[in-house]
Amino acid sequence: MSLARSVRRTAVAIGLLAFGTCARICQADCGNSVYAYDDKVVVFACAKAGPELRVVLLDDAGVLKTVGRVAAPSSREFDTAGHYKNFLMLVRWDKFEVYDLADPAHPALAAKFDLHKQENLAGYDRIEQTSENRFLILTSMGAVEVTTEGEPANWRLKEVPASAEVKKKLNQRPPEYRLQDENEHVVELRKSEKFRYELNWKEKSRPGEILHRQYLRKIDLATQKDASVLLLGERLETID
């Protein structure tokens, strides 16, 4: 007998969990999504004032914490992400957003573009770099080539046909999908001489529901114990 499952996503205020001290939880009508590259973890989540993008640095010298945040223009979680130099690129359905993270303490929305529906495609959304200053956005609405010359407001977007190769790529799971997959219980992000940084999912089951919580962990390699833990978000899965 199969169970009909419906997933309700609950965003959580990002907060430090220090040796058993729980983070404050904030519920809101928006999702939660994570992207990581280099020494940064970017989290889309909810705050009392509305949806926002948060930046966490993987810093050996300090605890895990939000160093910067900026209001997000939509409550929809991002579908896929990529990066170019100091710019973070996000896709939210029919929007392509570019954020400037040159100063992680003061992230800013640098540009926003509309994506137009070309055709119906199935598979995994992705942003793929094809040359030094060109990227390919692949979503269910089609393929778009982005030329990253100059400031983000001057970047050029061009719709391109979804070739057989493009459709094949959409059927392949991109590496960054692991960052949000609840079945990937541990994903290593970065390793230094003293610490290992990883994403970790934990589950708590109750009658009719499963609570999935995602943490960012900083692990001391000498002791293999947590030096710092940050709660990034949670998802409540209800079972009907």
Rosetta silent file (secondary structure, phi, psi, omega in degrees, C-alpha in Angstrom):
SEQUENCE: MSLARSVRRTAVAIGLLAFGTCARICQADCGNSVYAYDDKVVVFACAKAGPELRVVLLDDAGVLKTVGRVAAPSSREFDTAGHYKNFLMLVRWDKFEVYDLADPAHPALAAKFDLHKQENLAGYDRIEQTSENRFLILTSMGAVEVTTEGEPANWRLKEVPASAEVKKKLNQRPPEYRLQDENEHVVELRKSEKFRYELNWKEKSRPGEILHRQYLRKIDLATQKDASVLLLGERLETID
SCORE:     score description
SCORE:     0.000 S_00000001
   1 L     0.000  131.753 -179.004    0.000    0.000    0.000 S_00000001
   2 L   -93.920  153.176  178.145    1.411    3.383   -0.955 S_00000001
   3 L  -107.015  134.882  175.085    1.216    6.504    1.150 S_00000001
   4 L   -83.651  123.714 -176.655    0.292    9.876   -0.308 S_00000001
   5 E  -115.032  136.406  173.310    2.836   12.354    0.902 S_00000001
   6 E  -124.365  136.059 -175.941    2.631   16.107    0.888 S_00000001
   7 E  -107.822  123.945  174.308    5.611   18.255    1.824 S_00000001
   8 E  -109.829  121.899 -176.944    5.188   21.555    3.588 S_00000001
   9 E   -92.777  132.291  179.491    8.392   23.562    3.777 S_00000001
  10 E  -121.903  121.468 -179.597    9.019   25.673    6.838 S_00000001
  11 L   -79.773  150.373 -177.007   11.840   28.190    6.840 S_00000001
  12 L  -124.356  137.309  175.643   13.969   28.547    9.928 S_00000001
  13 L   -65.129  128.311 -177.899   15.812   31.566   11.213 S_00000001
  14 L   -69.614  131.554 -178.262   19.492   30.807   10.858 S_00000001
  15 E  -157.096  158.426 -176.607   21.154   30.747   14.264 S_00000001
  16 E   -80.352  133.536  172.645   24.129   29.364   16.097 S_00000001
  17 E  -105.392  105.447 -175.720   23.718   26.146   18.029 S_00000001
  18 L  -110.434  105.953  174.394   26.403   26.244   20.666 S_00000001
  19 L    48.993   55.394  173.143   26.734   23.096   22.741 S_00000001
  20 L    94.196   -5.525  177.387   23.075   22.291   23.045 S_00000001
  21 L   -82.165  117.747 -173.667   21.647   25.833   22.828 S_00000001
  22 L   -77.668  149.879  176.613   18.817   25.676   20.263 S_00000001
  23 L   -78.598  155.909  176.467   18.338   28.234   17.529 S_00000001
  24 L   -76.766  133.633 -176.901   15.216   30.391   17.384 S_00000001
  25 L  -103.064  133.790 -179.839   12.738   29.067   14.814 S_00000001
  26 L  -123.349  119.759  179.187   10.770   31.389   12.529 S_00000001
  27 L   -94.591  141.808  179.243    7.932   30.029   10.416 S_00000001
  28 L  -158.285  166.126 -176.745    6.910   31.748    7.172 S_00000001
  29 L   -87.897   56.148  174.211    5.274   31.015    3.847 S_00000001
  30 L  -149.619  162.491 -175.278    8.449   30.518    1.847 S_00000001
  31 L   -85.531 -168.438 -178.182   10.879   27.734    1.138 S_00000001
  32 L  -142.980  130.304  178.602   14.486   27.142    2.051 S_00000001
  33 E  -146.961  154.625 -171.435   17.410   26.437   -0.275 S_00000001
  34 E  -132.533  142.182  173.188   21.209   26.284   -0.020 S_00000001
  35 E  -139.557  142.505 -178.263   24.158   26.797   -2.361 S_00000001
  36 E  -137.876  141.241  174.757   27.858   26.573   -1.468 S_00000001
  37 E  -160.531  150.827 -178.786   31.114   27.425   -3.241 S_00000001
  38 L    49.794 -121.914 -178.882   34.667   28.368   -2.239 S_00000001
  39 L  -106.192   24.475 -175.381   34.444   29.631    1.372 S_00000001
  40 E  -125.065  144.170  167.846   30.779   30.647    1.238 S_00000001
  41 E  -122.568  125.160 -178.811   27.432   29.064    1.998 S_00000001
  42 E  -109.835  129.292 -175.926   24.422   30.994    0.693 S_00000001
  43 E  -123.721  125.315  169.237   21.025   30.336    2.240 S_00000001
  44 E   -94.142  124.035 -176.653   17.630   31.511    1.019 S_00000001
  45 E  -153.410 -174.916 -176.531   15.310   31.540    4.002 S_00000001
  46 E  -107.535  145.258  171.985   12.595   33.449    5.820 S_00000001
  47 E  -127.342  170.742  179.663   12.819   36.254    8.337 S_00000001
  48 L   -60.880  -33.465 -178.653   10.071   38.109   10.174 S_00000001
  49 L   -81.820   -9.632 -179.144   10.427   40.968    7.689 S_00000001
  50 E   134.439 -177.594 -178.690   10.223   38.626    4.697 S_00000001
  51 E   -67.154  148.294 -179.707   12.386   36.354    2.536 S_00000001
  52 E  -152.066  163.146  175.858   16.102   37.025    2.429 S_00000001
  53 E  -107.726  130.471 -176.222   19.435   35.733    1.185 S_00000001
  54 E  -119.611  145.652 -179.484   22.055   35.035    3.866 S_00000001
  55 E  -117.440  127.709  176.411   25.794   34.579    3.552 S_00000001
  56 E  -119.354  132.404  178.332   27.826   32.341    5.879 S_00000001
  57 E   -98.365  140.000  174.841   31.632   32.195    5.669 S_00000001
  58 L   -88.992   88.098 -170.329   33.602   28.997    6.288 S_00000001
  59 L  -114.878  117.325 -179.969   36.156   30.687    8.521 S_00000001
  60 L   -60.856  -26.688 -172.955   38.634   28.690   10.593 S_00000001
  61 L   -82.950  -12.511 -175.847   39.088   31.652   12.941 S_00000001
  62 L  -140.651 -179.551  178.441   35.486   32.011   14.071 S_00000001
  63 L   -80.323  161.991  176.371   32.148   30.355   14.721 S_00000001
  64 L   -73.655  125.762 -179.246   29.641   29.675   11.967 S_00000001
  65 L  -159.874  162.340  174.383   27.307   32.643   11.650 S_00000001
  66 E   -75.456  120.861 -179.700   25.479   34.825    9.159 S_00000001
  67 E   -97.537  -20.259  179.887   27.872   37.604    8.152 S_00000001
  68 E  -158.437  156.471  179.516   25.567   39.360    5.691 S_00000001
  69 E  -153.569  153.623  178.352   22.015   39.341    4.394 S_00000001
  70 E  -145.085  142.708  179.119   19.902   41.033    1.760 S_00000001
  71 E   -62.917  138.638  178.523   16.145   41.079    1.155 S_00000001
  72 L   -97.127  144.670 -176.591   15.020   38.721   -1.618 S_00000001
  73 L   -76.440   -6.001 -176.530   12.487   39.898   -4.235 S_00000001
  74 L  -146.661  150.798  176.963   10.434   36.696   -4.045 S_00000001
  75 L   -85.816   -1.978  178.531    9.313   34.151   -1.461 S_00000001
  76 L   -79.467  131.128  176.420   10.014   31.337   -3.920 S_00000001
  77 L   -65.812  154.582 -178.360   13.146   29.346   -3.150 S_00000001
  78 L   -76.419  146.488 -176.279   15.713   29.306   -5.927 S_00000001
  79 L   -85.889  -33.642  177.484   15.630   26.402   -8.373 S_00000001
  80 E  -158.516  165.316 -175.582   19.318   26.398   -9.249 S_00000001
  81 E  -147.757  161.971  175.983   22.429   28.506   -8.676 S_00000001
  82 E  -159.195  177.444  179.450   25.887   29.254  -10.015 S_00000001
  83 E  -146.177  153.513  179.142   28.695   31.750   -9.515 S_00000001
  84 E  -147.603  114.321 -175.601   31.065   33.900  -11.561 S_00000001
  85 L    53.459 -123.409 -178.885   33.898   35.815   -9.880 S_00000001
  86 L   -93.049   13.527 -176.462   32.244   37.725   -7.008 S_00000001
  87 E  -107.221  135.874  174.047   28.732   37.272   -8.409 S_00000001
  88 E  -100.986  132.652 -179.551   26.123   34.751   -7.308 S_00000001
  89 E  -114.435  130.336 -179.660   23.566   33.711   -9.938 S_00000001
  90 E  -128.195  146.244  172.735   20.130   32.365   -9.014 S_00000001
  91 E  -118.540  126.736  173.557   17.151   31.120  -11.025 S_00000001
  92 E  -123.861   95.390  179.918   13.640   31.317   -9.591 S_00000001
  93 L    54.022  -95.305 -176.929   11.214   29.911  -12.144 S_00000001
  94 L  -108.609   21.955  178.732   11.030   32.786  -14.675 S_00000001
  95 E  -126.123  140.387  174.235   13.579   35.100  -13.030 S_00000001
  96 E  -118.039  116.351 -175.555   17.383   35.209  -13.266 S_00000001
  97 E  -113.925  143.608  178.219   18.959   37.150  -10.395 S_00000001
  98 E  -124.800  126.207  179.549   22.571   38.257   -9.914 S_00000001
  99 E  -114.865  140.793  176.937   23.951   39.210   -6.491 S_00000001
 100 E   -93.591  116.140  179.905   27.247   40.948   -5.761 S_00000001
 101 L  -111.905   24.674  178.865   29.074   39.181   -2.904 S_00000001
 102 L   -56.248  -39.018  172.452   32.366   41.097   -3.198 S_00000001
 103 L  -112.404   99.240 -175.802   31.703   42.219    0.371 S_00000001
 104 L   -58.095  -24.625  179.668   30.046   39.219    2.062 S_00000001
 105 L   -74.827  -17.843 -178.805   28.894   41.446    4.915 S_00000001
 106 L  -136.122   65.358  177.578   26.886   43.569    2.475 S_00000001
 107 L   -64.333  149.270 -177.510   25.492   41.380   -0.337 S_00000001
 108 E  -143.833  143.754  173.846   23.451   43.280   -2.908 S_00000001
 109 E   -73.002  116.852 -175.538   21.103   42.485   -5.770 S_00000001
 110 E   -94.706  -29.664 -179.082   23.050   43.654   -8.839 S_00000001
 111 E  -166.362  155.900  177.071   20.621   42.739  -11.640 S_00000001
 112 E  -143.582  134.276 -177.418   17.432   40.816  -12.407 S_00000001
 113 E  -127.062  151.455  173.968   16.253   39.439  -15.759 S_00000001
 114 E   -87.455  139.452  172.756   13.055   37.796  -17.006 S_00000001
 115 L  -108.121  129.710 -175.777   13.218   34.277  -18.446 S_00000001
 116 L  -102.561  143.756 -179.287   10.597   33.528  -21.099 S_00000001
 117 L   -70.197  124.596  178.051    8.956   30.176  -21.702 S_00000001
 118 L  -106.294  -42.711 -178.191   10.218   28.557  -24.908 S_00000001
 119 L  -162.527  174.682  178.345    9.128   24.942  -24.498 S_00000001
 120 L   -99.747  114.713  179.245    8.359   22.289  -21.900 S_00000001
 121 L  -119.858  152.576  179.146   11.438   20.393  -20.771 S_00000001
 122 L  -116.200  148.614  176.235   11.840   17.834  -18.019 S_00000001
 123 L   134.452 -159.781 -176.493   14.798   17.241  -15.740 S_00000001
 124 L   -96.114  124.923  175.129   17.150   19.023  -13.358 S_00000001
 125 L   -65.658  152.392  178.480   17.607   22.792  -13.651 S_00000001
 126 E  -163.371  159.289  169.190   21.192   24.009  -13.769 S_00000001
 127 E  -119.423  117.125 -172.832   23.555   26.891  -14.547 S_00000001
 128 E  -121.044  128.945  177.965   26.550   25.579  -16.466 S_00000001
 129 E   -79.406  128.211 -177.429   29.688   27.487  -17.446 S_00000001
 130 E  -109.502  -19.648  175.384   30.552   26.887  -21.115 S_00000001
 131 E  -158.509 -174.181 -173.868   33.490   29.300  -21.550 S_00000001
 132 L   -56.663  -40.588 -178.223   35.351   31.999  -19.630 S_00000001
 133 L  -129.624   31.358  176.884   32.467   34.475  -19.726 S_00000001
 134 E  -133.082  140.522  179.027   29.516   32.404  -20.926 S_00000001
 135 E  -132.449  154.438  177.279   26.981   30.349  -19.035 S_00000001
 136 E  -118.142  120.984  175.190   24.032   28.207  -20.061 S_00000001
 137 E   -94.271  121.338  179.454   20.838   28.322  -18.007 S_00000001
 138 E  -117.771  118.287  178.466   18.823   25.128  -18.417 S_00000001
 139 E  -137.557 -179.669  179.362   15.327   24.987  -16.938 S_00000001
 140 L   -66.384  -14.605 -178.984   11.954   23.433  -17.696 S_00000001
 141 L   -93.356   -8.219  179.734   11.163   26.524  -19.806 S_00000001
 142 E   137.323 -165.826 -177.775   14.132   26.170  -22.160 S_00000001
 143 E  -118.109  138.535 -179.946   17.798   27.122  -22.579 S_00000001
 144 E  -134.741  130.873  176.021   19.320   30.600  -22.264 S_00000001
 145 E   -94.419  131.796  179.819   22.917   31.642  -22.917 S_00000001
 146 E  -113.082  126.524  175.071   24.320   34.341  -20.610 S_00000001
 147 E  -104.891  117.964 -171.994   27.323   36.466  -21.631 S_00000001
 148 L   -98.644   70.791  177.802   28.936   37.981  -18.526 S_00000001
 149 L  -108.829  129.146  179.586   30.690   41.067  -19.864 S_00000001
 150 L    76.957 -156.302  178.957   30.898   44.195  -17.703 S_00000001
 151 L   -72.219  151.916 -176.886   28.538   44.882  -14.841 S_00000001
 152 H   -52.360  -34.202  179.794   25.631   42.430  -14.347 S_00000001
 153 H   -63.044  -20.618 -179.216   23.080   44.972  -15.595 S_00000001
 154 H  -100.267    2.284  178.154   24.879   44.834  -18.958 S_00000001
 155 L   -63.893  148.413 -177.539   25.006   41.041  -19.222 S_00000001
 156 E  -108.448  134.262  176.934   23.342   39.666  -22.342 S_00000001
 157 E  -114.431  132.708 -179.432   20.799   36.842  -22.368 S_00000001
 158 E  -135.014  126.045  176.952   19.991   34.922  -25.544 S_00000001
 159 E   -71.310  136.505  179.877   17.486   32.115  -25.949 S_00000001
 160 E  -127.858  152.201  179.621   18.960   29.053  -27.653 S_00000001
 161 L   -63.661  144.448  176.899   17.302   25.887  -29.027 S_00000001
 162 L   -82.358   94.888 -178.712   17.141   22.907  -26.694 S_00000001
 163 L   -72.824  174.128  177.086   19.342   20.469  -28.587 S_00000001
 164 H   -61.620  -34.990  178.939   19.523   16.739  -27.938 S_00000001
 165 H   -66.658  -40.480  178.004   22.665   17.404  -25.883 S_00000001
 166 H   -62.430  -45.690 -179.733   20.821   19.969  -23.756 S_00000001
 167 H   -64.463  -33.302  177.016   17.965   17.544  -23.092 S_00000001
 168 H   -67.168  -41.204  178.801   20.477   14.868  -22.153 S_00000001
 169 H   -62.794  -38.518 -179.643   22.128   17.209  -19.645 S_00000001
 170 H   -62.522  -25.496  179.096   18.764   17.975  -18.066 S_00000001
 171 L   -81.792   -8.574 -179.351   18.351   14.282  -17.299 S_00000001
 172 L  -100.469  132.390 -178.264   21.635   14.242  -15.377 S_00000001
 173 L   -71.525  123.653  179.449   21.660   15.354  -11.763 S_00000001
 174 L   -72.156  153.212 -177.874   24.001   18.360  -11.304 S_00000001
 175 H   -55.719  -38.657 -176.162   26.601   18.185   -8.482 S_00000001
 176 H   -69.640  -11.357  177.700   25.016   21.067   -6.548 S_00000001
 177 H   -61.583  -28.365 -179.298   21.757   19.097   -6.241 S_00000001
 178 H   -61.238  -27.125 -175.567   23.416   17.221   -3.371 S_00000001
 179 H   -66.630  -19.548 -177.512   23.360   20.394   -1.280 S_00000001
 180 L  -121.821    2.200 -177.462   19.573   20.210   -0.932 S_00000001
 181 L   -83.065  116.627 -178.835   18.909   16.487   -1.212 S_00000001
 182 L   -64.762  -19.632  178.189   17.609   15.133    2.096 S_00000001
 183 L   -78.930  -14.667  174.527   18.874   11.672    1.114 S_00000001
 184 L   -90.618   88.134 -171.450   22.438   13.025    1.120 S_00000001
 185 L   -66.240  -31.060  178.497   22.829   12.941    4.883 S_00000001
 186 E  -136.534  126.257  176.555   26.409   14.289    4.834 S_00000001
 187 E  -128.298  115.430  178.543   27.991   16.483    2.133 S_00000001
 188 E   -76.532  131.387 -178.219   31.555   17.707    2.647 S_00000001
 189 E  -102.279  -39.955 -172.036   32.017   21.302    1.492 S_00000001
 190 E  -162.062  149.819  179.071   35.565   22.230    2.429 S_00000001
 191 E  -140.357  126.658  177.404   38.547   20.916    4.373 S_00000001
 192 L  -111.221 -169.844 -179.948   41.416   22.899    5.881 S_00000001
 193 L   -67.437  -28.971 -174.298   44.375   21.821    7.996 S_00000001
 194 L  -112.816  -24.816 -171.882   42.313   21.985   11.180 S_00000001
 195 E  -134.210  154.723  171.496   38.643   21.766   10.239 S_00000001
 196 E  -120.674  134.624  179.825   36.167   20.017    7.964 S_00000001
 197 E  -111.108  132.350 -178.248   32.955   21.768    6.904 S_00000001
 198 E  -149.303  154.952  171.351   29.918   19.751    5.925 S_00000001
 199 E   -93.186  142.339 -174.876   26.161   19.872    5.441 S_00000001
 200 E  -143.032  129.777  175.750   24.205   17.396    7.504 S_00000001
 201 E  -100.920  139.250  173.232   20.530   16.364    7.529 S_00000001
 202 E  -130.278  144.931 -177.071   18.846   14.986   10.637 S_00000001
 203 E  -118.974  147.042  174.145   15.325   13.600   10.891 S_00000001
 204 E  -135.317  118.932 -175.781   12.808   13.434   13.696 S_00000001
 205 E   -98.913  139.570  173.322    9.671   11.360   13.178 S_00000001
 206 E  -136.744  163.008 -179.871    6.314   11.884   14.822 S_00000001
 207 L   -53.986  120.458  176.961    2.903   10.384   14.007 S_00000001
 208 L    83.455   -0.129 -178.630    1.909   11.670   10.576 S_00000001
 209 E  -157.909  156.611  175.237    5.006   13.758    9.926 S_00000001
 210 E  -129.767  126.639  178.417    8.779   13.797    9.544 S_00000001
 211 E   -98.087  118.023  178.189   10.846   16.862   10.437 S_00000001
 212 E  -102.731  122.514  178.796   13.985   17.236    8.288 S_00000001
 213 E  -117.447  134.940  179.815   16.592   19.664    9.651 S_00000001
 214 E  -109.645  129.632 -178.618   19.683   20.786    7.753 S_00000001
 215 E  -120.195  151.205  167.559   22.812   21.842    9.627 S_00000001
 216 E  -105.553  126.048 -175.311   26.152   23.335    8.671 S_00000001
 217 E  -119.496  140.112  172.763   28.906   21.765   10.784 S_00000001
 218 E  -114.042  112.753 -171.118   32.482   22.796   11.483 S_00000001
 219 E  -109.958  129.198  176.645   34.352   19.720   12.729 S_00000001
 220 E   -73.646  119.744 -176.810   37.708   19.762   14.516 S_00000001
 221 L   -67.269  -27.936 -178.286   39.903   17.231   12.711 S_00000001
 222 L   -72.176  -39.454 -176.849   41.985   16.542   15.826 S_00000001
 223 L  -105.152  -14.965 -175.115   39.051   15.589   18.047 S_00000001
 224 L    60.202   27.520  176.932   36.418   14.783   15.379 S_00000001
 225 E  -113.509  159.014  179.463   33.973   16.839   17.433 S_00000001
 226 E   -67.005  126.207  171.718   31.827   19.797   16.441 S_00000001
 227 E   -90.293  -27.702  179.122   33.578   23.130   16.870 S_00000001
 228 E  -163.332  144.077  179.788   30.482   25.002   15.671 S_00000001
 229 E  -136.499  136.237 -179.380   27.050   24.069   14.321 S_00000001
 230 E  -127.144  126.900  175.664   24.553   26.239   12.471 S_00000001
 231 E   -80.531  119.771 -177.563   20.920   25.345   11.782 S_00000001
 232 E   -91.956  -37.200 -178.198   20.187   26.343    8.176 S_00000001
 233 E   178.001  173.910  178.184   16.575   25.300    7.776 S_00000001
 234 E  -143.286  155.119  176.866   13.927   22.651    8.191 S_00000001
 235 E  -131.347  128.510  179.423   11.299   20.913    6.097 S_00000001
 236 E  -101.833  115.791  179.140    8.190   19.345    7.548 S_00000001
 237 E  -100.075  118.835  178.931    6.946   16.351    5.569 S_00000001
 238 E   -99.359  139.911 -177.814    3.371   15.381    6.345 S_00000001
 239 E  -112.221  115.812 -177.909    2.105   11.862    5.635 S_00000001
 240 L   -89.527    0.000    0.000   -1.595   11.577    4.767 S_00000001
